[in-house]
Amino acid sequence: MKNKKWIIIGVAVLVIIIIVLNLRGQDIGKEVEVAVVKKGEIISKVSATGQLKAKAQVDVTAEIIAKVKNLYFKEGSFVKKGDLIIRFDDVQASANYKLAEVRLRQAEQDFSRAKTLFDKGLISKGEFEQLQLNFETTKAQYDQAHDTYQKTRIYAPMSGRIMKLNIEEGETAVMGTMNYAGTVLATIADLSKMIAIVKIDETEVPLVRVGQPVEIVPDALPDSTYMGKVTRVGLMPIVTSQLSTEEKTDFEVEMEMENFSPVLRPGMNVNTNIITNQKNDVLVVPIQAVGSRKLKDTLTETVYAVKQGKAKLTKIKIGVSSDTDMEIMEGLAEGDTIISGPYRVLSKLKDNEKIKYKPAAEKEKQTIQTRSALRFFRRRA
């Protein structure tokens, strides 16, 4: 009986100890991660993907239907503006041109004699006008024949490299019509200047302006970053697509590269970062620490500042942001400690709620020690 009494007392004491420990654990507060408000650099970027293109590039097309007689350059050759690059079979065109030239000389002579006779009153006005009309008609036919003959020769419209040659000697080229683009004989590009053309969502276009610096990373050279600048921002949407109920509208943005590797070619894919804003020596906090919350029945931008072991909901005024940081313009001072996570705790945290945390300096020291250990093991490996 006595032993049973001591067992009951022991169980009761154990229950009391567990309750006390639980209560003490509740008093400690929620475990959070913290960061110190500090001054730093913040860079806002708009990211987009696109393709490279030569700044000056033209497609050479046929303007007549004719067979290719001579190709004077090969694909990859450099040509100067005005160089003869393609010659068509011109037998028919040359004959028509010469015949039109002979007819024009004859009509010109007839018109000149008629003018002399008409001035002397030897022929009627009707006869003179008929010969004048014949001369003008023949002149128009001559101009047309001369134009057709000239189109049997294709000259380089610009200096550059022949990037693609789409026709062989003996093939027949076809001119373009309203419903047919015609034969693209060759593509010539000036590779001394390269541009990137990307598509940017309508929500980000207002942030982009001509002259902003750009970081360009080609897929072909993922470890290389080339600088450039925005040279054109499209005014009209280029793509409007509907995927189920979602509508997407993009705008075209053009950027010129300041320098680039000679291995880069038009058509290569690139990833770009347009730097829309950059500030130095401003107060910054981790972006995940900032949130829109109700404070005195008003939805405002806030953070939880650490005050005497409690989370104090604090109103702030924000500036620009990057992928990781947010600029603080008002509400905090350098050196203040704020709660930065974890999200599952931060999302449910309440004003003046007790918290526990590891000091930011100690956390940073631990991170440095972890990195040093990783470097050590990598060297050993």
Beta strands, then each sheet from edge to edge (+ up, - down):
strand 1: 30-36
strand 2: 38-61
strand 3: 66-71
strand 4: 78-79
strand 5: 84-88
strand 6: 153-155
strand 7: 160-165
strand 8: 172-173
strand 9: 184-201
strand 10: 213-218
strand 11: 226-243
strand 12: 246-257
strand 13: 269-286
strand 14: 291-295
strand 15: 298-307
strand 16: 310-315
strand 17: 317-321
strand 18: 325-330
strand 19: 337-341
strand 20: 353-357
sheet 1: 14+ 15- 16+ 20- 1- 19+
sheet 2: 4+ 7- 9+ 2- 13+ 10- 11+ 12-
sheet 3: 4+ 7- 9+ 2- 13+ 18- 17+
sheet 4: 6+ 5- 3+ 8-
end
